[in-house]
Each structure stands twice: as structure tokens, then as C-alpha cells.
Amino acid sequence: MNLNLYRAHLLGAAGVLVLVGILAVSPALAQASDEDGNLHEQWRGAIQSTETPGLGCFHASYPDTNWVAVPCVHRTHWKPRLTFTQRLKMRQIRADGTHNTGNGNDWVLSSTSLIGASTGEFSAETGVTSETNPGSGGNNAFSLQLNTNTFKSAACSGSSCMGWQQFFYATGPYVIQMQAWLLGYNGKCSKLGSAWESDGSGDCYYTTDGTTVPQLLPEDLTKIKIQTTAVKGGKDTVVYTTSSEAYSNSQPDTIVYASAGWTQTEFNVFGNYNSTTADFNKGSSITVKIFDGKSATPTCVNNGSTGEQNNLTLSTCSAGPGYIKFSESN
């Protein structure tokens, strides 16, 4: 055989063998990738259900399921620009045609019994390339909020006020925190403790110091989950997870007694604070899923308690065992 032809023959044979090898290995690599992804999801579930050893700020990394205490960040707490009552009035103004999501126009998971734990996630996201919030931070400035309904609270101490609990991720700095409210307290908030502040119109609020988390970009919403719990006689906790990192922040349940009145959950992406709006680029679509950890099917209710918004329009909501699901787009 001609030497050049022989070399070409060998090279051709080698190419075939390499191709066959790649084809043979590819399914194995795909299977290994799937198995690794399953392990990360199993870890995520395990760390979310693992109680932190105390109050405050904690962190854990895959595959460890032990929480490690980390320094909390004292974030300057903004004074609300609009009171809760003022926001209720704005809902009536918007009811005649504004399509923004939030400030009373949102899908909320409603249960017939008390909710002790609830998780929010974004199960799908398409077309998102940018988000801006000129009123509170500019580009990539938004909050992820998981909010309870308002409820009668033992913390009102004889007042006719209502309790309300917010669990959230916020930007500038990037933290997870909780903010508890006593709405219509109509007394000196300082009587509740030195950490309580007044909104100037009869409402009192308490904000935890924050647990630092990495920056989240608006196009990466599907990469995170937020789980929250409220335990009678124990802690109220927010846990923020990615596939390989987990962060926790907690406060005593006696701050506002959420465990005794929580029956609805609102979860979504909103403006960062002070009733601002998260503006997503045209063509954005986000799917939201909210769980309450129960086998019964909850109800979709058009409601919501936060004053912040986004510029997306809600679609219909569906419910299944332990969850509700809806999309929003522009």
C-alpha cells in the first residue's frame, strides 16, 4: 500500500474510533451530570430542613449539612416613604387599569389552616436581559419577598393592631433579612424594644440585621429558592439557597408571633423598597411557584400585602397539592 494512503487510512480509522468513543462516553457523562444535579438538590432539601444552632446569621456549602455562624451585617434601615394605610389607598387608585404586579395585585397562596413553612421559587424565566429600579438602586436593584398575610398578633399587647411578617432578599448591600410589622399599633414603638422603629403613622416595624449573600442578577432568578418557617415558641427563619450554597437569617417568633396567624403566602420579585417598581425589559416572562409543604391543594387568591411592584402582567393561576403556580410577563 502507498505510504500516504496507509497514513490516511490510519488517521481515518483513528477518527472513527475517537467518534465512537465520544458517542459512547456522552450518555455516561450526561448520566453523571444528572446524578450530580440530583445530589445537589437532595443537599438543598436537607439543608433547608436543618435547623440552625441559634438565632442570627449562618452559612453552609455543599455537601456539608452543618450550619456555620457568620457575622451579621447591620444595614441602615430605610424609613418607609408610604405608610401601610397609604399603600392600601393606592391599591384602589390602581384598580381601574394599571397592570403592574404587586401592591395588592398578586397571586397569593391561601390555606385553610396555619402555614408553618413556605417556599418560593421561579420555575421558569425567559427573555429577561435587564432590570432597573431608579427609585432604589438603579440597575439590577430589586427585592425577592415572601410575605405573610396580616393577622392578629399577641405582640399588640392589648392594641387592636395587626401583625405582618416579611422575609426578603434585598440589594445594596446584598442580604437576606426579615422585617416584622405591627400595623396600627398607635403607641410608642420604643415600648416594644429598642430595635423597633415607627413609620410615623402609627405602625411599628422591626428589621433583623442581614446575612450577606452573593449578588443575584435578574436573569438568574431560577437559580435560587427561598424557604421560610415560623415555629411557635421557636424561631422565624428565612433560608436562601443556590445549588451549592445556603444562607440563613432568623429571629424569635415572639417578635410578631407569625406562627399563630400565617395562612397566606405572597412571593415574587419586586422593587427594592419604599413602594418602588422593578422594571424588566420588554419581552420578559417569569413563572412563580409557591409551596406550603402540605398535601392539600391551596387556593389562588388575588391579593398581596407588599407595597413594592414589578412591571409585569399576571396571567391565570393554577393550584396543585401543596402549591400554586402562575406566570407574569410584559
C-alpha positions in Angstrom: 0.0 0.0 0.0 1.2 3.5 -0.7 2.6 5.1 2.5 0.5 8.2 2.2 -2.6 6.1 1.6 -1.7 4.0 4.7 -1.3 7.0 6.8 -4.6 8.4 5.6 -6.2 5.0 6.4 -4.8 5.1 10.0 -6.0 8.6 10.5 -9.4 7.8 9.2 -9.6 4.7 11.4 -8.5 6.7 14.4 -11.1 9.4 13.7 -13.8 6.7 13.6 -12.6 5.3 16.9 -12.5 8.7 18.6 -16.0 9.5 17.3 -17.3 6.1 18.6 -15.6 6.8 21.9 -17.3 10.2 22.2 -20.6 8.8 21.3 -20.1 6.0 23.9 -19.0 8.4 26.6 -21.6 11.2 26.1 -24.5 9.3 27.6 -22.3 8.4 30.6 -21.3 12.0 31.1 -24.9 13.1 30.8 -26.0 10.5 33.4 -23.2 11.6 35.7 -24.3 15.2 35.3 -27.9 14.3 36.1 -26.8 12.3 39.2 -24.7 15.2 40.4 -27.6 17.6 39.9 -29.8 15.2 41.9 -27.3 15.1 44.7 -27.2 18.9 44.9 -31.0 19.1 45.0 -31.0 16.5 47.8 -28.5 18.5 49.7 -30.6 21.6 49.1 -33.6 20.0 50.6 -31.6 18.6 53.6 -30.0 22.0 54.5 -33.3 23.8 54.2 -34.9 21.5 56.7 -31.9 21.6 59.1 -32.4 24.0 62.0 -29.7 26.5 62.7 -28.0 26.1 66.1 -29.2 29.5 67.2 -30.5 32.9 66.2 -28.7 35.2 63.8 -26.8 34.6 60.5 -25.5 31.3 59.2 -23.9 29.8 56.0 -23.4 26.2 54.6 -21.7 24.9 51.5 -22.4 21.7 49.6 -22.1 18.9 50.6 -21.9 19.9 54.3 -25.3 20.0 56.1 -23.9 21.8 59.2 -24.7 25.5 59.6 -21.7 27.7 60.4 -22.3 31.1 62.2 -21.2 34.1 60.2 -21.2 37.8 61.1 -24.4 39.6 60.5 -24.4 42.9 58.6 -26.1 45.9 60.2 -27.9 47.5 57.3 -29.2 51.0 57.5 -33.0 50.5 57.7 -34.9 52.8 55.4 -37.9 54.6 56.8 -41.0 53.7 54.7 -42.0 56.5 52.4 -45.6 55.4 52.4 -47.4 54.0 55.4 -49.3 50.8 55.1 -52.6 52.7 55.1 -51.4 55.0 52.3 -50.5 51.9 50.2 -54.0 50.5 50.7 -55.4 53.7 49.2 -53.1 53.4 46.2 -54.4 49.9 45.5 -57.9 51.5 44.9 -56.3 54.0 42.6 -54.6 51.3 40.5 -57.6 49.0 40.4 -59.1 50.7 37.3 -56.4 49.6 34.8 -52.8 49.5 36.0 -51.3 46.1 35.2 -48.3 46.1 37.4 -47.9 43.1 39.8 -47.7 43.9 43.5 -49.2 46.4 45.9 -52.3 44.3 46.3 -52.4 42.8 42.8 -50.6 39.5 43.1 -51.4 35.8 43.3 -51.2 34.6 46.9 -51.3 31.0 48.2 -54.2 30.7 50.7 -54.5 27.8 53.1 -57.4 26.8 55.3 -55.0 26.1 58.2 -51.9 27.7 59.6 -48.8 27.7 57.5 -45.6 26.8 59.3 -43.3 26.7 56.3 -43.4 28.1 52.8 -41.0 28.1 49.9 -40.9 30.4 46.9 -39.1 29.7 43.6 -39.0 30.8 40.0 -39.6 27.7 38.0 -39.1 29.3 34.6 -37.7 32.6 33.2 -37.4 33.7 29.5 -36.5 36.9 27.7 -35.0 38.6 30.8 -31.9 40.6 30.0 -32.1 43.6 32.3 -34.0 45.2 35.2 -33.8 48.7 36.6 -35.2 50.3 39.7 -34.5 54.1 39.5 -36.1 54.8 42.8 -34.0 52.5 44.9 -30.7 51.5 43.4 -30.7 51.6 39.6 -29.8 48.6 37.5 -30.1 45.1 39.0 -31.8 46.5 42.1 -34.8 44.5 43.2 -36.1 42.5 46.1 -37.4 39.0 46.4 -40.1 39.0 49.0 -42.0 36.2 50.7 -44.8 37.9 52.8 -47.4 36.6 55.2 -51.0 37.9 55.4 -51.8 40.4 58.1 -53.0 38.7 61.3 -54.0 39.3 65.0 -50.8 39.3 67.0 -50.1 38.8 70.7 -47.4 41.4 70.3 -50.0 44.0 70.1 -50.4 43.9 73.9 -54.0 45.0 74.1 -53.8 47.2 71.0 -56.1 46.5 68.1 -53.1 46.3 65.7 -52.3 43.6 63.2 -49.1 41.7 62.7 -47.3 41.2 59.4 -44.1 39.3 58.6 -41.8 39.9 55.6 -38.9 37.6 54.6 -36.7 39.0 51.8 -33.6 39.3 49.7 -32.5 42.9 49.0 -29.8 44.7 47.1 -27.4 47.3 48.3 -25.9 45.5 50.2 -26.9 42.0 49.1 -28.5 40.4 52.1 -31.4 38.3 53.3 -33.4 39.8 56.2 -36.8 39.8 57.9 -39.0 42.7 58.8 -41.8 42.4 61.2 -44.7 44.9 61.4 -47.3 45.8 63.9 -49.8 47.8 61.9 -52.0 50.4 63.6 -50.1 50.0 67.0 -50.8 53.6 67.8 -48.4 53.7 70.7 -44.7 54.4 71.2 -42.8 51.8 69.3 -39.9 52.1 71.7 -42.1 50.4 74.3 -41.8 47.2 72.2 -38.0 47.3 72.4 -35.0 49.4 71.3 -34.9 47.8 67.9 -38.5 48.8 67.0 -39.0 51.9 64.8 -42.0 54.0 63.8 -43.2 54.7 60.3 -44.5 58.0 61.5 -48.2 57.0 61.1 -49.0 54.6 63.9 -47.2 51.5 62.5 -44.1 49.9 64.1 -41.5 47.8 62.4 -38.6 45.6 63.4 -35.8 44.6 61.0 -33.1 42.0 61.6 -29.5 42.5 60.8 -28.7 40.9 57.4 -27.0 37.7 56.3 -24.7 38.6 53.4 -25.4 36.7 50.1 -23.9 36.9 46.6 -25.4 39.3 44.1 -28.3 37.9 42.2 -28.8 39.1 38.6 -32.3 39.4 37.2 -31.7 36.8 34.5 -30.7 34.2 37.2 -33.9 34.0 39.2 -34.4 30.3 38.6 -31.1 29.5 40.4 -32.4 30.4 43.8 -35.0 29.3 46.3 -36.3 31.0 49.4 -37.7 28.9 52.2 -39.3 30.4 55.3 -40.5 28.9 58.6 -42.3 30.2 61.7 -42.2 28.0 64.7 -44.4 28.5 67.8 -42.1 29.0 70.8 -39.1 28.9 68.5 -37.7 30.9 65.5 -38.9 32.6 62.4 -36.3 31.8 59.7 -35.5 32.6 56.1 -33.2 30.3 54.1 -31.8 31.4 50.7 -30.2 28.6 48.6 -28.4 28.0 45.3 -27.4 24.5 44.1 -24.3 24.6 46.3 -24.6 27.4 48.9 -27.1 28.2 51.6 -27.6 31.2 53.8 -29.9 31.7 56.8 -31.3 34.5 58.9 -33.6 34.1 62.0 -35.4 36.0 64.8 -37.6 34.8 67.8 -41.1 34.0 66.8 -42.3 36.2 69.7 -41.3 39.3 67.7 -44.6 39.3 66.0 -46.0 35.7 66.5 -46.3 34.8 62.8 -46.7 31.1 63.7 -50.1 31.9 65.2 -51.7 33.8 62.3 -49.9 32.9 59.0 -52.5 31.5 56.5 -51.4 33.1 53.2 -48.1 33.5 51.3 -47.1 36.0 48.7 -43.8 35.5 46.8 -42.4 37.5 43.9 -39.7 39.8 42.6 -40.4 43.5 43.4 -38.9 46.9 43.6 -36.1 47.1 46.2 -38.0 49.2 48.9 -40.2 52.2 49.5 -43.0 51.2 47.1 -40.7 51.3 44.1 -41.1 49.2 40.9 -38.7 46.6 39.4 -38.8 47.4 35.7 -37.9 44.4 33.5 -37.0 44.7 29.8 -39.8 44.2 27.2 -40.3 40.5 26.4 -39.7 39.3 29.9 -41.6 36.3 31.3 -41.3 34.7 34.7 -43.1 31.8 36.3 -43.6 31.8 40.0 -44.3 28.8 42.2 -45.2 28.9 45.9 -45.3 25.9 48.2 -46.8 25.5 51.7 -45.5 21.9 52.4 -48.9 20.4 52.7 -50.7 17.6 50.8 -53.9 19.5 50.5 -54.4 21.8 47.5 -54.4 25.5 48.5 -56.4 28.3 46.8 -55.1 31.1 44.5 -56.2 34.4 45.8 -55.6 37.8 44.0 -54.3 39.8 46.9 -50.9 40.6 48.4 -49.5 42.8 51.1 -46.3 44.4 49.9 -46.1 48.0 48.7 -43.5 47.2 46.0 -44.2 46.2 42.4 -42.8 44.9 39.1 -43.9 46.0 35.6 -45.1 42.5 34.6 -48.7 41.5 34.0 -50.2 38.5 35.8 -51.6 35.5 33.9 -54.0 33.0 35.4 -53.0 31.0 38.5 -53.3 27.2 39.0 -53.1 25.1 42.1 -52.0 21.6 43.0 -51.2 19.6 46.1 -49.2 21.9 48.3 -48.5 24.7 45.7 -49.8 27.4 43.4 -48.2 28.4 40.1 -48.6 31.4 37.8 -46.7 33.4 35.2 -46.2 37.1 34.6 -44.9 38.9 31.5 -44.7 42.1 29.6 
